[in-house]
Amino acid sequence: MTRTGRPLAMSTEDRKNEIHNAAEQLFGDRGYEKVTMAEIAAQAGMSKKTLYVHFADKEALLKSLVASSYSWPSNPLDSQLAEPVDGLKTRLKTIADHVLSERHLKLCRLAIGEGIGIAGLADTFYRMGIQASRQSLIAAVDQVEPSRRISNLNSDIWADMLFGATIGKVFIDALLTGKRPVMRHIYAGIDHVVATLFAGDLSKN
């Protein structure tokens, strides 16, 4: 049934999401430099004036688009699971879901190709992506008792080793070759690596 009357007002957040979706599609199809703000506004179904209310220029829009890809879910990244080793596996799988998602890979390629000269773009990737996920992983390792680790390494070293062993190479390969990761293989690798490096639930023994 066709709706009549004036459309419902869109919230600021919803409107920004519409702009992000339009910009992401256009940037992906034609490249950042070749797309204008007028074209983004048209794609999003709004006037240029409305677009500029939310974003001062195209660089600000690109930074916001990149930042939006790092909206980490509060659960399970911020939750405390009863079994720390299981929690560590869950944390790694959540990070893998994000880092290896098609959207994140596309935005990384876009930023690498277009990021030269855009101040603050690399910092956005670092703070909201690398730093946030690394700190989250360190926090998960901290929950595992030292007696359950095969080596007495600092948690930050453990976090770097775990990411590299389970996600890092797959991410680089996917970024450079365009080949989609098979997530069930990634999950199986995470389970194997964590089970090898950390003892199981000692309370069950």
C-alpha positions as CSV (number, residue, x, y, z in Angstrom):
1,M,0.0,0.0,0.0
2,T,1.4,3.4,-1.0
3,R,2.0,5.8,1.9
4,T,0.5,9.3,1.6
5,G,1.3,12.5,3.3
6,R,4.7,13.9,4.3
7,P,7.4,11.4,5.1
8,L,8.4,10.9,8.7
9,A,11.3,13.1,9.8
10,M,14.6,11.2,9.7
11,S,16.9,11.3,12.8
12,T,20.3,12.8,12.5
13,E,21.9,9.4,12.9
14,D,19.7,7.8,10.3
15,R,20.4,10.6,7.9
16,K,24.2,10.2,8.4
17,N,23.8,6.5,7.7
18,E,22.0,7.3,4.5
19,I,24.9,9.7,3.5
20,H,27.5,7.0,4.5
21,N,25.8,4.4,2.4
22,A,25.6,6.7,-0.6
23,A,29.2,7.9,-0.3
24,E,30.5,4.3,0.2
25,Q,28.7,3.1,-3.0
26,L,29.9,6.1,-5.1
27,F,33.5,6.0,-3.8
28,G,33.6,2.2,-4.4
29,D,32.3,2.5,-7.9
30,R,34.2,5.6,-9.1
31,G,36.9,6.5,-6.6
32,Y,37.0,9.3,-4.0
33,E,38.5,12.0,-6.3
34,K,35.9,11.6,-9.0
35,V,32.8,11.9,-6.8
36,T,31.3,15.3,-5.9
37,M,29.3,16.3,-2.9
38,A,26.4,17.1,-5.2
39,E,26.4,13.5,-6.5
40,I,26.5,12.1,-2.9
41,A,23.6,14.3,-2.0
42,A,21.6,13.2,-5.0
43,Q,22.4,9.5,-4.3
44,A,21.3,10.0,-0.7
45,G,18.1,11.7,-1.8
46,M,18.7,15.1,-0.2
47,S,19.9,18.6,-1.1
48,K,23.5,19.7,-1.0
49,K,22.5,22.1,1.7
50,T,21.3,19.3,3.9
51,L,24.5,17.3,3.2
52,Y,26.7,20.2,4.3
53,V,24.7,20.5,7.6
54,H,26.2,17.1,8.5
55,F,29.6,17.3,6.8
56,A,31.8,20.3,6.1
57,D,33.4,18.8,3.1
58,K,34.2,15.5,1.3
59,E,37.3,14.8,3.5
60,A,35.2,15.1,6.7
61,L,32.7,12.7,5.1
62,L,35.4,10.2,4.2
63,K,36.8,10.3,7.8
64,S,33.3,9.8,9.2
65,L,32.7,6.9,6.8
66,V,35.9,5.2,7.9
67,A,35.1,5.8,11.6
68,S,31.6,4.4,11.2
69,S,33.1,1.0,10.2
70,Y,34.6,0.8,13.7
71,S,31.4,0.8,15.7
72,W,32.4,-2.2,17.8
73,P,29.4,-4.1,19.3
74,S,29.3,-3.8,23.0
75,N,28.7,-7.5,23.3
76,P,30.8,-9.6,23.4
77,L,33.7,-7.1,23.2
78,D,32.7,-5.5,26.5
79,S,31.3,-8.6,28.2
80,Q,33.0,-10.8,30.8
81,L,32.4,-14.5,30.0
82,A,32.5,-17.0,32.9
83,E,35.3,-19.0,31.2
84,P,38.2,-16.8,30.2
85,V,39.7,-19.0,27.5
86,D,36.3,-19.2,25.8
87,G,35.9,-15.5,26.2
88,L,39.3,-15.0,24.4
89,K,38.1,-17.2,21.5
90,T,34.9,-15.2,21.3
91,R,36.9,-11.9,21.4
92,L,39.1,-13.0,18.5
93,K,36.1,-14.2,16.4
94,T,34.4,-10.9,16.9
95,I,37.5,-9.0,15.8
96,A,37.8,-11.4,12.8
97,D,34.2,-10.8,11.8
98,H,34.8,-7.1,11.6
99,V,38.4,-6.9,10.2
100,L,37.6,-9.5,7.5
101,S,34.2,-8.2,6.6
102,E,33.8,-7.1,3.0
103,R,32.8,-3.6,4.0
104,H,35.9,-3.1,6.1
105,L,38.2,-4.5,3.4
106,K,36.6,-2.1,0.8
107,L,37.1,0.9,3.1
108,C,40.7,-0.1,3.8
109,R,41.4,-0.3,0.1
110,L,39.7,3.1,-0.4
111,A,41.7,4.7,2.4
112,I,45.0,3.2,1.1
113,G,44.2,4.4,-2.4
114,E,42.9,7.9,-1.5
115,G,44.3,8.6,1.9
116,I,47.5,10.4,0.9
117,G,47.0,14.1,1.8
118,I,43.9,13.6,3.9
119,A,45.0,14.7,7.3
120,G,43.8,12.5,10.2
121,L,42.6,9.5,8.1
122,A,45.5,7.3,9.1
123,D,45.0,8.3,12.7
124,T,41.3,7.4,12.5
125,F,42.2,3.9,11.3
126,Y,44.8,3.5,14.0
127,R,42.8,4.8,17.0
128,M,39.4,3.3,16.2
129,G,40.7,0.1,14.4
130,I,44.1,-1.2,15.4
131,Q,44.3,0.4,18.8
132,A,40.8,-0.4,19.9
133,S,40.8,-4.0,18.8
134,R,44.3,-4.5,20.3
135,Q,43.3,-3.1,23.6
136,S,40.2,-5.3,23.6
137,L,42.3,-8.4,22.9
138,I,44.8,-7.5,25.6
139,A,41.9,-7.2,28.1
140,A,40.6,-10.6,27.1
141,V,44.1,-12.1,27.6
142,D,44.3,-10.4,31.0
143,Q,41.3,-12.5,32.1
144,V,43.2,-15.7,31.6
145,E,45.2,-16.8,34.6
146,P,49.0,-16.9,34.0
147,S,49.0,-20.6,35.1
148,R,46.9,-21.4,32.0
149,R,49.3,-19.8,29.5
150,I,52.1,-21.9,28.0
151,S,54.6,-19.0,28.4
152,N,55.0,-16.1,30.8
153,L,54.7,-13.4,28.2
154,N,53.1,-10.0,28.7
155,S,49.4,-9.7,27.6
156,D,50.3,-7.2,24.9
157,I,52.7,-9.7,23.3
158,W,50.1,-12.4,23.6
159,A,47.5,-10.2,21.9
160,D,49.9,-9.4,19.0
161,M,50.8,-13.1,18.6
162,L,47.2,-14.2,18.6
163,F,46.1,-11.6,16.1
164,G,49.0,-12.3,13.8
165,A,48.5,-16.1,13.9
166,T,44.7,-16.1,13.3
167,I,43.7,-12.9,11.5
168,G,46.7,-10.8,10.4
169,K,48.0,-12.8,7.3
170,V,44.4,-13.5,6.2
171,F,43.6,-9.8,6.3
172,I,46.7,-8.9,4.2
173,D,45.9,-11.6,1.7
174,A,42.3,-10.5,1.4
175,L,43.3,-6.9,1.1
176,L,45.8,-7.5,-1.7
177,T,44.2,-10.3,-3.7
178,G,40.5,-9.5,-3.2
179,K,39.9,-13.2,-2.2
180,R,37.1,-13.5,0.4
181,P,38.2,-15.3,3.6
182,V,36.3,-18.4,4.5
183,M,35.1,-17.6,8.0
184,R,34.5,-21.1,9.2
185,H,38.2,-21.8,8.5
186,I,39.1,-18.6,10.5
187,Y,37.0,-19.7,13.4
188,A,38.5,-23.2,13.4
189,G,42.0,-21.7,13.3
190,I,41.2,-19.5,16.3
191,D,39.9,-22.4,18.3
192,H,43.0,-24.5,17.4
193,V,45.5,-21.7,18.2
194,V,43.9,-20.7,21.5
195,A,43.5,-24.4,22.6
196,T,47.2,-24.9,21.8
197,L,48.4,-21.9,23.7
198,F,46.1,-21.8,26.7
199,A,45.0,-24.6,29.1
200,G,41.3,-25.5,29.2
201,D,38.9,-24.8,32.1
202,L,40.8,-26.1,35.2
203,S,37.7,-26.1,37.3
204,K,36.5,-29.1,35.2
205,N,39.5,-31.2,36.2
